[in-house]
Each structure stands twice: as structure tokens, then as C-alpha cells.
Amino acid sequence: MSTTTVYKTFNSGDVLTAADLNSSFDQLLTGGINSINNANIAAAAAIAYSKLNLTSNIVNADISASAAIAASKIAFGDNAPDIDPKVRVYLGSSQNNIADSTATKVLLDTEDYDAGSDFASYRFTAPTTGYYLVIGSVTYNEVIAEKRYLSLVYVNNAVRLTGCIHSGTVGSPNAIIVTVSDVLSLTAGDYVELFAQHQGGAATVDVLTGQDSTFLTVHLLSI
């Protein structure tokens, strides 16, 4: 028994229906049409382009308006949904006489930048789930010799990162910088804070102010 293949011919401007698309595409002949896109297909029969063996690039102009997306944009849950969350803040006002052997929140009060307004009340709140670069730095002044000084990054009121320096024999100026950094997996709503802690034996140690001294930086790297 022989089989007869029937080819259908379409001209530019013709509309392909769902029934037409049930045929294999190698059985469709196009008259003067170099490619098939949604403009040539009835709305109800619009198809996923990944299933077509096309050689040209697919752009939003080839996709029905309801399906067209800006692939480079992700709507973050903050005040700048089209910009990757990022913040850098530092200690602009004095924070002196830090209690001995007690984790003390650094009252970061000055912003270098805050895309999305995700920093408030001395904490960064993640607007979306993802992987964030976090850098925390604490500069201590009036350091006591032979003592430990720490920089702590808290997430949801629990320690996630710890940096520590032993002061050794302190000369002049008697200040040390303790910096800690890592890439953290954060869930939307998690909050990040910077804490200082020392074991100097007396509440006479200060946290030094300044843009280059005591700061917190958080940048979204990927989701």
C-alpha cells in the first residue's frame, strides 16, 4: 500500500490555524515566507518557539504581546525593582566606650548608596532570595594591648560571620581594623546587621567613625 503526502501551501499574510499546525512542519510550504512567527499563526495556536527548528533569533517582536518579557529584568520587592539590590553604609556618628565582652550593634547611620531603599534602622533587609556579597568592617580606637577585637555580621539576630584580630603590643596610633566578608545565601526578608565586640577588659574602647573605617556593604550577586 502506498502513502501519499499532501503538502499545503501558504502565502505571505495567510493565517495558520491550530489544525494546520497539527501537520509536521516539513510538510508546510511557504510561498515567499522566510520564517514562521506568531504573526503568521492564529492567536489560539501560538506556539513555543523552542519547539521550532528556526535558525534566526527570536525577539519580542515575534512573540504575542501577552508573552513578551524583558528577560534582563527581575522585579525585586523593594523601591527599585529593576535594579540589583546593593547598599553601602558607614558609621558617621561617634560610638564610644563599647561594653567589654558584649556584642554591640554598630549604629551605621550614613549611606554611600542604597539602591531600592533596603537599609533602615541600622539593618539591610533582603528584598529577594539570592546570593549576596557581604562585607563588614569595624575600626577600633583606644585599643588595649594583648586583647581580642571582633567584627561580627548578624543575620536575623544570629552570628553568621566572625572576624577577629589580636591587638598584640599596641603602638601609636592605637587603632586596628577588623574586616570580614563572604557570600551568603539570604531569603527574602532576612536582615543583616554589623556588630562590634572586644575583650579589652574595660569599657574604654571606641568604634572609629568614617567612610573608610567602619562600614557594611551588601550586594546581590545572583538569584
N, C-alpha and C positions, 0 to 999 in steps of 0.2 A: 504494500500500500504506500503510495507516495504522499508527501506532505507539501502543501502549497503555502508559501509565505506571502502574506499580504502586507505591503508597505503603505503607510499613509503619508501623504504629502501635505505639508503646511507652508503657508506663505507668511511673509512678514506681516504682523498685525493680527494674525489668527490667534484665537484663544484656545488653549488646550484644556480640556475638561479632565475630571478625575478618571473617567472611563478611558480617555486617551492615554493617561499615564499608567494604566494597568499593563500596557504593552511594554516590551523591552525597549530601551532607548535606542538600541541599534536597529530597530525596525521603524523608527521615525525619521523621515526625511524632511529637511527644512529647505524651503526654497528661498535662498538669499538670506537666511538667518545664520549668523556665525556662531551664536551661542544661545542657550536657553536660560532665561531667568524668570523671576516671578512675574515680570510684566507680560510674559507670554503665557502665563498659566492662570487659570481661573482661581480666584481668591480661596475658594474652598479646597482647592487641590494644591496649594502652595506646599513645597517640599523642602526637606532639609538638604542644603547644598552639599553637606559632607557625603551624601549618598550618590552624588552625581560625579561622573568621571570628567570633570572640566579641567582645562589646562590654564584658564585665565584666573586672575584673582577675584575673589568675591568681596564686594564692598557693600556698604549700607544701601547704596542706590539700587542694588539687586535684591534687596530684602524688603518685604512688606513693612510699612511704617510701624505696625504694632510690634514687630520683632526686632526692629533696628535698635542697636545699643551702642553706647560709647564704651568700647571694650577697655579703654585705658582708665576709666573712672569707676571708683567704688564708693558707695555712699556711706561714709563714716558717720557714726552717731554723735556728731558734735556740730559746732557752728561753722565749720569749713569742710563740708562733706566731700569736696573734690580735691582736697589737699592732704597728703600723708601727715598724720599726727606727729608733731615734733615740738619740743619745748626745751628752753634753757633758762634757768633761773639761778639767782645767786643771793647771798646774804648782803643786804645793803645797810642794815642797822646793827649796831653792836649787840653781841650776845656774850656777856661776860660772866665770870665766876661759875663755870659749869660744875654741877654737883659731881663729887667723886664717885666712881664706880656705878654710875647710873646712866642708862641710855636716855639722852636728851634730844628731843626733836629740834632740828635746825630750822629756824623760822625764816625760810627763804622768802624774801619779800619784794625782790626786784626781778623783772623779766627782761631777758635779752630778746626773746621771741616766744610766742605761744600760738602756733597755727591751730585754730579750732577752739581756742579758749578752754583747754583741757586741764589747766592748772589753776587751782583755787584752794584757799585755806591751807597753804603750805604743802599741798599734795598734787600729784599728777594722777588723773583718772583715765584709764584706757578706754577710748571710745569704741574700740573694736577688738576682737580677739586676734592675736598675732604674735609675732616675734619682735621684741623691742630691744634696741641697744640702750643700756642704762649705764650712766657714768655718775658716780658720786664722789665729791672731793671735800674734805674738811681740813682747814689750816688752823693749827693750834698756836696760840701765842702764850707767853709766860709759862713755857714748858718746864717741867721739873725733871731733873736728870734721872736716868735709870728707871724710867716708868714706861708703861704701855699706853698707846694712843690709838683709837679705833675710828674708822669711818664705816657706818652701817647703812645699808639700804633695806628698808622695810617694805614688804608687800602685804597689804591687808593686815597691818599691825603685827607682822611676824618677820623676823630677820630672814632675808634671802641672800644678802651679800655682806661679807665682812672683810675689811682691810685693816691691817694692824702694823704699827711701827713702834719699835723700842727706841726711846729717846737717847739712850747711851749717855755719854758725857756731853752735856749741852754747853755750847759756847754762846757767842753773841753774833747775830740776833738769836734769841732762844725761841725759834718757831720751827714747826715741822708740818709737812703736808702729807695727808693720808688719802690716797685715791683708790677707788675700787671700780671695776667695770665688768660687765658680762652681757650676754644676750639672754633675755628672759622671755619665757612663754607666758603671756598675760591673757586673761579672759576679759572680755568687755565688762567694765565695772570695777575691775581690780584697781587699787590705788597704791601709788609709790611715794615713799617719803624718805628723807635723809635724816639720819640720827648721828650724834656725836657721843662718844664715851671715852673716858680716860680713867686710868688708875694711878693718878698722881698723888693720892693720899691727902689732898686738900682741895677745897673749892675755890682755887685761885687761878685756874686755867681759863683762858678766853678762847672763843672761836673767832678767828680773824675775818673781818668783812672784806668785800671787794670782789669784782667781777672775775678776777683770776685766782681767787683764794678759796672760797667756799661756795660750791655750786652743785647743781643737779642738772643733768642733760638726759633726755629721753627721746628716742627717735624710733618710729615704726620702720622695720626693715622689710617685713613681708607678712602675709596672712596665710 
